[in-house]
Amino acid sequence: MNTMKRLELRALSEQELTGVCTGLELKKFRAGQVFQWVQGKAVQTWEDMKNIPAQERLQLAEGLDFHPLELVREQRSHDGTRKYLFRLQDGDTIECVLMEYERKSARDRRTVCVSTQVGCAVGCAFCATGLGGFRRNLSPGEIVGQVLDITHHLRREDPEFNVTNIVFMGMGEPLLNYDSVIKSITLLNDAKGQNIGMRRMTISTSGVAPKIRQLARDNPQVGLAVSLHAATDEVRDALVPMNRRYPLKELMAACREYSDLTNRRLTFEVALTADTARRSQAEELAGLLKGQLGHVNLIPVNPVAETGMKRPLASELKTFAEVLVRSGLTVTVREERGTDIDAACGQLRRQWESES
């Protein structure tokens, strides 16, 4: 009887698969074949692995869990954005989003926004995900699986479809699931897998200062975005509860250390509401970021009924940006995608759960 512990197939590197094959007395090159089928070609069944003998597939299946995510619901926006609700093996659900951008002077960009946790414990004031509380961390295979399953579904329409960029900005706080996120990045970057460049992946954090420092030292070359949202502890405490644990002084020190060690520019995300898009707050933000290597990404907040927050006027957004630019900061306003399909993270999941 085979008593080998069942491992999560989608979480295994080629080297780890080589160990599995050795333990089963299979030829080592099978590991590379399996890895390419799972991570590169995004197949969803053992039977799809055509160049592996049926008996060997059975041996591998006895010790490896291989469970693609179940697609529960898909929403499509008029701008091409697709939002997916996936059910995990234990019945929990997560969201992820595919955003496609056509470019005239460069290759088209296909970005997947992935979740890293079921729910979220941070509880940012404008976020629908936090309203449902925190359930658990996602495994590396569940994180990677979002990219693989979107790829699988889209290749039915376009056999040449590939994801080009990853943002860890979906449900959950990525740096509170650090090890799984780093493992998933390594898998997605593998040349025999999705082969997505490290610099085409970005982690977004609400401000877990110790993990920002650790990321700087591990230096996987991924981008880092900090959900800043306010320039004073008083305001940020109300918007981002993580600030009560790691206040702005500690957070900004970690950001400077990150830039010093990596020489990389951070993105500071600022979600603006009708209440926060004020000139005075823009001036405070300019002062906070003076001398910091980074740029500011302004985000008009997506309306979420339960939060009561409203979007700023276009004129308020323009004035806010102008104040920052005059202070010497580089500023972008996030291109809005999927506004007609409940774009705010967590909304599709909450809608589905209320109907179930």
Secondary structure, DSSP 8 states (H G I E B T S, - for coil): ------EEGGG--HHHHHHHHHHTT--THHHHHHHIIIIIS---SGGG-TTS-HHHHHHHHHHEE----EEEEEEE-TTS-EEEEEE-TTS-EEEEEEEEE--SSS--EEEEE---EEE-SS--TT-SGGGG-EEEE--HHHHHHHHHHHHHHHHTT-TT----EEEE-SSS-GGGGHHHHHHHHHHHH-TTTT---GGGEEEEES--HHHHHHHHHH----EEEEE---SSHHHHHHH-THHHHS-HHHHHHHHHHHHHHH---EEEEEEE-TTT--HHHHHHHHHHTTT-SEEEEEEE----TTT------HHHHHHHHHHHHHTT--EEE-----GGG--STTHHHHHHHHH-
